[in-house]
Amino acid sequence: MSRTGKKPIAPVSGVNVTISDRMVSVKGPKGELGLTLMDVVNATQTDAGIVIEPANDTKEARAAWGTTRALINNMVIGVKDGFEKKLQIQGVGYRAAMQGKDLKLSLGFSHEVIFQTPEGITIAAPTQTEVVITGVDKQAVGQVAANIRGYRPPEPYKGKGVRYVGEYIARKEGKKK
């Protein structure tokens, strides 16, 4: 049994959810998102909110039950408030700056890294060592943050690189003489 799947998604003011056929579309003040339901789960709209139920009692249906509920809940939160990921750049000469809509990163390579902002995502660099990624799609925001971090992940000796704000880096001791 899925603990997450059992909970109905409570209705949120200002967010309109429509379920037609196997398509769930969520419209809110920040934008619009859609999800095609798998065949093994069903969604219904009730007074308590949106209820997700497995179509049958297979392992696949039980696995998709909680996942589908979480995806729809994230869509509702995304169109209401949006999602945000913050990255921090550490290292001498490492910096980030906006170049139009694109993000220009100096990460110790022989060249500048230009990251093109995907559709539906907003990237800002309030300071040279800070990058803020915002959007309505939780998965897209997380993927963009992971892609930017992937250019220069933090290394364990000095901690130089791109990290999430609040991320713990296991530090190692250097060579001994």
C-alpha positions in Angstrom: 0.0 0.0 0.0 1.2 3.5 -0.8 1.1 6.0 2.0 1.7 8.8 -0.5 -0.9 7.5 -3.0 -3.7 7.3 -0.4 -3.6 11.0 0.3 -5.9 13.1 -1.9 -4.4 16.3 -3.5 -6.2 19.1 -1.7 -7.7 21.8 -4.0 -5.6 25.0 -4.1 -7.2 28.4 -4.7 -6.2 29.9 -8.0 -5.2 26.5 -9.5 -7.5 24.8 -11.9 -7.0 21.1 -12.4 -8.9 19.3 -15.3 -8.9 15.5 -15.9 -10.0 14.5 -19.4 -9.5 11.0 -20.7 -5.9 10.1 -19.5 -4.6 13.7 -19.4 -4.3 15.8 -16.3 -3.7 19.5 -17.0 -3.0 22.0 -14.2 -3.3 25.7 -14.8 -2.3 28.4 -12.3 -0.9 31.9 -12.0 2.6 30.9 -12.9 1.8 28.8 -15.9 0.4 25.5 -17.2 1.6 21.9 -17.0 0.2 18.6 -18.2 0.7 14.9 -17.5 -0.5 11.8 -19.3 -1.5 9.1 -16.9 -0.2 5.6 -17.1 -2.7 2.9 -17.9 -2.3 1.3 -14.4 -3.5 4.3 -12.4 -6.8 6.3 -12.5 -7.4 9.9 -11.3 -10.7 11.3 -10.2 -11.8 14.7 -9.0 -13.8 14.7 -5.7 -14.8 17.2 -3.1 -11.6 16.3 -1.1 -9.5 17.0 -4.1 -7.8 14.8 -6.7 -7.7 11.1 -5.8 -5.3 8.7 -7.4 -6.0 5.0 -7.4 -4.3 1.9 -8.9 -6.4 0.4 -11.7 -5.5 -3.1 -10.6 -3.5 -4.9 -7.9 -0.3 -5.5 -9.8 3.2 -4.5 -8.6 3.5 -2.0 -11.5 0.2 -0.3 -10.5 1.2 0.0 -6.8 4.6 1.4 -7.9 3.0 4.0 -10.2 0.3 5.0 -7.6 2.4 7.1 -5.3 4.7 8.4 -8.1 1.7 9.7 -10.0 0.3 11.4 -7.0 3.6 13.1 -6.3 4.0 14.3 -9.9 0.5 15.8 -9.9 1.1 17.4 -6.5 4.4 18.9 -7.8 2.5 20.3 -10.8 0.0 22.0 -8.5 2.7 23.5 -6.3 4.7 24.5 -9.4 1.9 26.5 -11.1 1.0 28.1 -7.7 4.4 29.0 -6.2 7.1 27.7 -8.6 10.3 25.9 -7.7 13.8 27.3 -7.1 17.3 25.8 -6.8 20.4 27.8 -5.7 23.9 27.0 -6.8 27.1 28.4 -5.2 30.4 28.7 -7.0 33.6 28.4 -5.0 37.2 28.8 -6.3 39.7 31.5 -7.3 38.6 33.0 -10.6 35.4 30.9 -10.8 32.4 33.2 -11.6 29.0 33.3 -13.3 27.4 36.1 -15.2 24.3 36.5 -17.4 24.9 37.1 -21.1 21.4 38.0 -22.4 19.3 34.9 -21.5 22.3 32.6 -21.3 24.6 31.9 -18.4 28.3 32.5 -18.8 30.5 30.4 -16.5 34.3 30.8 -15.8 35.3 27.5 -14.2 39.0 27.3 -14.6 38.9 25.9 -18.2 40.7 27.4 -21.1 37.3 28.6 -22.4 34.2 30.1 -21.0 31.2 27.7 -20.6 28.0 29.2 -22.1 24.8 27.5 -20.7 21.7 28.2 -22.9 18.6 28.6 -20.8 15.9 26.1 -21.7 12.3 27.1 -22.3 10.2 27.6 -19.2 13.3 28.1 -16.9 14.6 31.4 -15.6 18.3 31.7 -14.5 19.6 34.6 -12.6 23.1 35.4 -11.2 22.6 38.0 -8.4 26.3 37.8 -7.5 29.4 36.4 -9.3 29.3 33.3 -7.1 25.6 32.6 -7.0 23.2 31.2 -9.6 19.4 30.9 -9.0 17.3 28.7 -11.2 13.5 29.0 -11.1 10.6 27.5 -13.0 7.2 25.7 -12.6 8.4 22.2 -13.5 10.3 20.7 -10.6 12.0 18.1 -12.7 13.2 20.6 -15.3 14.6 23.0 -12.5 16.4 20.1 -10.9 17.8 18.9 -14.2 19.1 22.4 -15.2 20.8 22.8 -11.8 22.4 19.3 -12.1 23.6 20.1 -15.6 25.2 23.4 -14.5 26.8 21.6 -11.4 28.0 18.9 -13.8 30.5 21.3 -15.5 32.6 21.4 -12.4 31.4 19.4 -9.4 33.0 20.2 -6.1 36.3 18.4 -5.5 37.1 17.0 -2.0 40.5 18.6 -1.3 39.8 22.4 -1.5 36.0 22.2 -2.2 36.4 24.2 -5.5 33.5 23.9 -8.0 29.8 24.4 -8.4 27.6 23.1 -5.5 24.0 23.3 -4.3 23.5 25.9 -1.5 23.7 23.9 1.8 25.3 20.8 0.1 27.9 19.1 2.3 31.2 18.1 0.7 33.2 15.4 2.4 36.6 16.9 2.7 39.9 14.9 2.4 43.3 15.6 3.9 46.0 16.4 1.4 49.4 14.7 1.0 51.6 14.4 4.1 55.4 15.2 4.0 
